[in-house]
Amino acid sequence: MLITHIKLKNWKNFQELDIPLRDVTYILGANAAGKSNLLDALRFLRDVSKPKGGGLESAVADRGGMSKVRCLHARRHPEVVIEVTLAESPDGPVAWRYKLAFKSEGRNSQRPVVSQEEVWKNGDRDPFLTRPNNKDDKDPAQLRQTHLEQIQANAKFRDLVDFFESFSYLNLVPQLLKFSEQIGGRQITDDPFGQGFLERLAKTTEKTRDSRLKKINAALKMAVPHFEELRFKPDVMGRPHLEARYAHHRPNAGWQSEEQFSDGTLRLLGLLWSMLEVQSLLMLEEPEISLNDEIVKQIPLMLQRLLRGRKTSRQVLVSTHSDALLSNLGLDGRGVVLLEMTAQGTRGRPLSATELSTLDTGLTIAEVVLPMTRPAAASQLGLWEP
């Protein structure tokens, strides 16, 4: 399944958002426009749906509480709303629609409670689940949980729950991976930033892990000068490590472990692993960071190959500032979402008919759309005196 539409109300810096999504969607906008916050709305649905350590209250708490989740512009409207529409293909008929609205419990409590939860199937006009219902009226404490997180309550839409739970997100921070043992501390659940990336590899079955690393090895040989071989090898204490060998004037030169890898090598390795691992929706946060432009230019082609010929539908959402990534001719302009900052919060929109026709003349998204995301006064930074 794919998410073909998302609506947000009072979510972080979005007072209102209503946008379509494609199988590959590029999310563009200035710094602080809300690219990460848009992706986080989908991560929120995943976190609510998790059978272990998930749920509405936990998902809100992990984001700093209701005051951090609710849009600052929404002083008169206490509800936060996330609504998604799903189909088997970008232009296919509606398979599911799910809506979750929640707000603070009140009475000096910031604990979140469900104010509305609805589920539709196959484009039906009326939802088959509507909350609050009679049971909620009799026991209001039930509204502290969504039906997504209750196995006994979501049997009729378990496929939808499993889909949300399968979402993947990556924004690997190389330093967290290189120095994870020294940093220590609490590791974020599902660890999108790479601190537990090696443990993630260790938990993968040996056959699957070896197959993926073999494919990644072939890609790294093309992208990293003098790279020869990659291997997974636990140390004497059983801690997982990656090791790489490079071409060297000494034929028996030793292996290097991950703390010696370049930031770009680690970012590319994480990107490749996530592309091989994803089974449904993959969210990539600025995948161009630390990578050479010639590698970045290939990312859209890699994503096309990822989606091609799969038995199950996959979807990729990419937030980016990269001229190199968006300079590919032939990128589908229908798969671009532009976030625009206003005095009342961020608004999002697909490209207009005029902008799409401009792309048809042979110009790229980097030429047509990316200039709209640049700060108007950025050129004045060169005049700043420390």
C-alpha positions as MATLAB code, in Angstrom:
seq = 'MLITHIKLKNWKNFQELDIPLRDVTYILGANAAGKSNLLDALRFLRDVSKPKGGGLESAVADRGGMSKVRCLHARRHPEVVIEVTLAESPDGPVAWRYKLAFKSEGRNSQRPVVSQEEVWKNGDRDPFLTRPNNKDDKDPAQLRQTHLEQIQANAKFRDLVDFFESFSYLNLVPQLLKFSEQIGGRQITDDPFGQGFLERLAKTTEKTRDSRLKKINAALKMAVPHFEELRFKPDVMGRPHLEARYAHHRPNAGWQSEEQFSDGTLRLLGLLWSMLEVQSLLMLEEPEISLNDEIVKQIPLMLQRLLRGRKTSRQVLVSTHSDALLSNLGLDGRGVVLLEMTAQGTRGRPLSATELSTLDTGLTIAEVVLPMTRPAAASQLGLWEP';
ca = [
       0.000    0.000    0.000;
       0.926    3.644   -0.469;
      -0.087    6.812    1.335;
      -1.681    8.904   -1.394;
      -2.864   11.822    0.739;
      -2.064   13.340    4.107;
      -3.938   16.003    6.044;
      -2.598   17.695    9.164;
      -4.226   20.177   11.507;
      -2.345   21.931   14.304;
       0.628   19.567   13.972;
       3.827   21.362   14.990;
       4.339   24.229   12.501;
       1.412   23.190   10.266;
      -1.858   24.885   11.129;
      -3.418   23.270    8.050;
      -1.879   20.894    5.497;
      -3.599   18.905    2.751;
      -1.296   17.380    0.118;
      -1.102   14.384   -2.235;
       1.836   11.959   -2.169;
       3.279    9.738   -4.912;
       5.321    6.528   -4.812;
       8.405    8.809   -4.700;
       7.804   12.257   -3.206;
      10.425   14.994   -2.824;
       9.655   17.425   -0.004;
      11.222   20.853   -0.574;
      11.281   23.936    1.600;
      13.487   26.467    3.325;
      15.243   25.740    6.605;
      12.671   25.449    9.431;
       9.803   25.161    6.935;
       8.739   21.833    8.448;
      10.188   19.098    6.221;
      11.205   17.043    9.251;
       7.888   17.752   10.969;
       5.939   16.468    7.972;
       7.862   13.196    8.042;
       7.449   13.030   11.806;
       3.656   12.970   11.474;
       4.016    9.600    9.752;
       6.588    8.445   12.279;
       4.017    9.386   14.927;
       1.470    6.965   13.433;
       4.166    4.285   13.465;
       5.011    4.971   17.103;
       1.354    4.861   18.155;
       0.937    1.513   16.386;
       3.984   -0.245   17.850;
       2.979   -3.275   19.941;
       5.869   -2.764   22.365;
       6.707    0.613   23.881;
       4.231    2.406   21.647;
       0.847    4.040   22.070;
      -0.527    7.564   21.987;
       0.751    8.703   25.366;
       4.276    7.416   24.728;
       4.421    8.905   21.207;
       3.410   12.343   22.509;
       5.802   12.152   25.470;
       8.720   11.220   23.196;
       8.110   14.495   21.352;
       8.115   16.645   24.467;
       4.418   16.586   25.330;
       1.316   18.232   23.890;
       2.796   21.733   24.055;
       5.548   20.684   21.630;
       3.268   18.721   19.310;
       0.460   21.273   18.955;
       0.989   24.132   16.514;
       1.875   27.445   18.185;
      -0.614   29.188   15.909;
      -3.469   26.975   17.138;
      -4.373   28.860   20.307;
      -8.140   28.579   19.688;
      -8.135   25.001   18.370;
      -6.798   22.489   20.885;
      -7.109   19.401   18.655;
      -4.211   17.926   16.716;
      -5.364   15.962   13.657;
      -3.538   13.489   11.412;
      -5.444   11.903    8.526;
      -4.055    9.639    5.799;
      -5.532    8.006    2.709;
      -4.079    4.779    1.316;
      -4.268    2.945   -2.014;
      -2.430    0.162   -3.826;
      -1.030    2.621   -6.402;
      -0.641    6.425   -6.614;
      -3.758    6.820   -8.772;
      -5.623    3.745   -7.565;
      -8.944    3.597   -5.710;
      -8.968    4.293   -1.982;
      -8.204    1.212    0.106;
      -8.155    2.775    3.577;
      -8.576    6.113    5.278;
      -7.580    6.734    8.879;
      -8.123    9.835   10.999;
      -6.795   10.493   14.490;
      -7.537   13.639   16.485;
      -6.298   14.139   20.031;
      -6.007   16.896   22.624;
      -4.960   17.482   26.216;
      -7.134   15.781   28.824;
      -7.720   19.079   30.618;
      -8.250   19.662   34.327;
      -4.594   20.752   34.602;
      -3.489   17.586   32.825;
      -1.464   17.629   29.608;
      -2.012   13.902   29.057;
      -3.327   13.282   25.505;
      -6.757   11.784   24.913;
      -8.467   10.737   21.686;
     -11.063   13.287   20.593;
     -11.810   11.544   17.302;
     -10.738    8.285   15.660;
     -12.257    7.067   12.396;
     -11.481    4.309    9.888;
     -12.917    3.941    6.380;
     -12.374    1.048    3.968;
     -12.576    0.876    0.162;
     -13.767    4.418   -0.271;
     -16.943    3.922    1.754;
     -18.779    7.117    2.556;
     -19.262    6.263    6.220;
     -16.525    5.052    8.584;
     -16.928    1.612   10.159;
     -15.118    2.825   13.276;
     -16.094    6.083   14.945;
     -14.870    7.235   18.336;
     -15.803    8.390   20.901;
     -18.462    5.669   21.006;
     -20.834    4.290   23.650;
     -18.061    2.338   25.360;
     -15.933    5.472   25.567;
     -18.861    7.423   27.033;
     -19.249    4.811   29.766;
     -15.507    4.648   30.459;
     -13.748    7.867   29.312;
     -10.371    6.453   30.398;
     -10.464    4.338   27.216;
      -9.871    7.518   25.239;
      -6.301    7.569   26.527;
      -5.601    4.855   23.961;
      -6.222    4.647   20.227;
      -7.577    1.477   18.673;
      -4.332    1.286   16.707;
      -2.547    0.195   19.870;
      -5.234   -2.235   21.087;
      -4.984   -5.685   19.544;
      -8.415   -6.676   20.788;
      -9.959   -3.589   19.141;
      -8.235   -3.379   15.732;
      -8.978   -6.801   14.238;
     -11.009   -5.269   11.396;
      -8.132   -3.027   10.301;
      -5.061   -4.995   11.391;
      -3.571   -4.634    7.884;
      -3.584   -0.877    8.389;
      -1.922   -1.190   11.798;
       0.796   -3.470   10.403;
       1.376   -1.002    7.577;
       1.900    1.929    9.946;
       4.185   -0.152   12.135;
       6.416   -1.026    9.147;
       7.425    2.591    8.366;
      11.189    3.202    8.241;
      13.060    6.477    8.756;
      16.738    7.275    8.271;
      18.870   10.272    9.073;
      22.109    8.521   10.020;
      24.515   10.722   12.005;
      28.000    9.231   11.450;
      29.406   10.454   14.773;
      26.703    8.580   16.709;
      27.730    5.369   14.984;
      31.470    5.955   15.284;
      31.383    6.886   18.946;
      28.279    5.065   20.184;
      30.180    3.263   22.964;
      31.745    6.468   24.260;
      28.471    8.423   24.015;
      26.401    5.744   25.739;
      23.217    6.971   27.361;
      19.616    6.327   26.369;
      19.168    5.122   22.822;
      16.129    6.453   20.966;
      13.527    3.813   20.190;
      13.905    2.570   16.600;
      17.067    4.727   16.464;
      16.736    6.746   13.257;
      20.136    8.398   13.760;
      22.451    5.390   13.651;
      23.646    4.918   17.212;
      22.225    1.383   17.196;
      22.775    0.715   13.498;
      25.287   -2.068   14.163;
      22.891   -3.773   16.589;
      20.264   -3.576   13.860;
      22.597   -5.458   11.533;
      23.387   -7.996   14.259;
      19.679   -8.770   14.777;
      19.210   -9.464   11.061;
      19.473  -13.149   10.149;
      22.924  -14.112    8.917;
      21.715  -15.150    5.467;
      19.832  -11.883    4.905;
      22.633   -9.763    6.363;
      25.295  -11.419    4.190;
      23.139  -11.016    1.079;
      22.586   -7.303    1.728;
      26.230   -6.625    2.600;
      27.293   -8.332   -0.617;
      25.133   -5.912   -2.616;
      26.346   -2.952   -0.563;
      29.937   -4.089   -1.082;
      29.448   -3.916   -4.862;
      27.997   -0.391   -4.604;
      30.775    0.886   -2.329;
      33.406   -0.386   -4.754;
      31.848    1.891   -7.380;
      31.466    4.911   -5.100;
      34.452    4.904   -2.692;
      37.980    5.169   -4.149;
      40.248    2.169   -3.405;
      37.495    0.365   -1.502;
      37.866   -3.411   -1.765;
      35.782   -5.342    0.752;
      33.211   -4.951    3.541;
      32.481   -7.447    6.271;
      30.472   -7.793    9.488;
      32.569   -9.041   12.395;
      31.766   -9.114   16.135;
      34.696   -8.410   18.458;
      35.921  -10.718   21.241;
      33.238   -9.301   23.561;
      30.514  -10.047   21.014;
      29.915   -6.384   20.098;
      29.018   -5.994   16.402;
      31.348   -4.124   14.032;
      31.759   -3.398   10.348;
      35.196   -3.630    8.813;
      36.481   -2.469    5.446;
      39.617   -3.212    3.474;
      41.063   -0.794    0.929;
      43.526   -1.245   -1.909;
      46.987   -0.488   -0.525;
      50.612   -0.601   -1.585;
      50.994   -3.207    1.152;
      48.963   -6.193   -0.100;
      48.303   -7.465    3.446;
      47.272   -4.134    4.944;
      44.867   -4.459    7.864;
      41.142   -3.960    8.058;
      39.591   -0.671    9.245;
      36.609   -0.648   11.623;
      33.623    1.689   11.362;
      35.111    4.457   13.524;
      37.740    4.895   10.784;
      35.191    5.108    7.948;
      34.561    8.513    6.392;
      31.244   10.234    7.180;
      30.228    9.888    3.537;
      30.931    6.142    3.513;
      28.787    5.634    6.617;
      25.948    7.779    5.243;
      25.986    5.865    1.954;
      26.173    2.534    3.747;
      23.151    3.431    5.883;
      21.219    4.629    2.839;
      21.915    1.429    0.919;
      20.993   -0.781    3.872;
      17.693    1.067    4.382;
      16.817    0.731    0.712;
      17.406   -3.025    0.890;
      15.556   -3.346    4.202;
      12.416   -1.323    3.501;
       9.203   -3.259    2.932;
       6.683   -0.404    2.702;
       7.357    3.288    3.406;
      10.878    4.707    3.702;
      11.480    8.295    4.843;
      14.882    9.759    3.957;
      16.018   12.984    5.600;
      18.443   14.915    3.372;
      20.248   11.832    2.004;
      22.728   14.097    0.186;
      24.582   15.092    3.382;
      28.316   14.157    3.305;
      28.028   12.597   -0.164;
      29.812   13.655   -3.342;
      27.476   15.314   -5.858;
      28.148   12.604   -8.430;
      26.796   10.031   -5.968;
      23.849   12.257   -5.006;
      22.858   12.544   -8.673;
      22.332    8.777   -8.757;
      19.933    8.624   -5.788;
      16.724    9.181   -7.853;
      17.769    6.397  -10.244;
      18.507    4.113   -7.294;
      15.061    4.835   -5.883;
      13.415    4.062   -9.215;
      15.189    0.687   -9.312;
      14.139    0.052   -5.708;
      10.453    0.432   -6.614;
      10.550   -1.298   -9.986;
       9.148   -4.794  -10.327;
       8.321   -5.356   -6.662;
       5.488   -7.688   -5.692;
       4.559   -5.418   -2.789;
       4.179   -1.656   -3.077;
       6.956    0.480   -1.655;
       7.071    4.216   -1.182;
       9.840    6.722   -0.522;
       9.539   10.256    0.879;
      12.684   12.377    0.555;
      13.338   15.740    2.174;
      16.147   17.566    0.405;
      17.891   20.846   -0.407;
      20.132   19.261   -3.035;
      20.599   20.824   -6.444;
      22.471   17.693   -7.555;
      19.682   15.337   -6.502;
      16.955   17.395   -8.183;
      18.895   18.104  -11.386;
      17.861   14.799  -12.954;
      15.743   15.221  -16.061;
      12.601   13.133  -16.019;
      11.773   13.392  -12.320;
       7.990   13.397  -11.981;
       6.905   16.897  -10.980;
       3.700   15.409   -9.536;
       5.935   13.905   -6.865;
       7.100   17.279   -5.498;
       5.668   18.941   -2.393;
       6.660   22.552   -1.757;
       6.480   23.879    1.811;
       6.034   27.633    2.094;
       6.368   29.583    5.347;
       3.710   32.163    6.247;
       2.875   34.276    9.277;
       0.255   31.648   10.210;
       2.530   28.625    9.959;
       3.744   26.512    7.057;
       1.566   25.653    4.103;
       2.246   22.866    1.627;
       1.205   22.411   -1.956;
       1.922   20.324   -5.051;
       3.344   22.063   -8.098;
       0.964   24.216  -10.108;
      -0.040   23.470  -13.690;
       2.250   26.287  -14.854;
       5.208   24.876  -12.926;
       4.560   21.374  -14.285;
       4.378   22.693  -17.852;
       7.696   24.483  -17.304;
       9.268   21.149  -16.382;
       7.900   19.714  -19.634;
      10.069   22.190  -21.573;
      13.217   20.423  -20.369;
      14.028   22.350  -17.204;
      14.709   20.436  -13.985;
      13.108   20.624  -10.548;
      16.382   22.106   -9.314;
      15.995   24.967  -11.806;
      12.241   25.546  -11.466;
      11.370   24.802   -7.836;
      14.505   24.893   -5.701;
      14.997   28.691   -6.083;
      11.613   29.173   -4.348;
      13.018   27.578   -1.177;
      16.038   29.864   -0.849;
      15.952   32.609    1.824;
      15.517   35.967    0.121;
      18.264   37.621    2.187;
      20.767   34.753    2.119;
      23.128   36.713   -0.140;
      23.532   39.269    2.663;
      25.275   36.699    4.863;
      28.496   37.442    3.012;
      28.361   40.980    4.440;
      28.070   39.800    8.045;
      31.015   40.782   10.217;
      31.943   38.478   13.123;
];
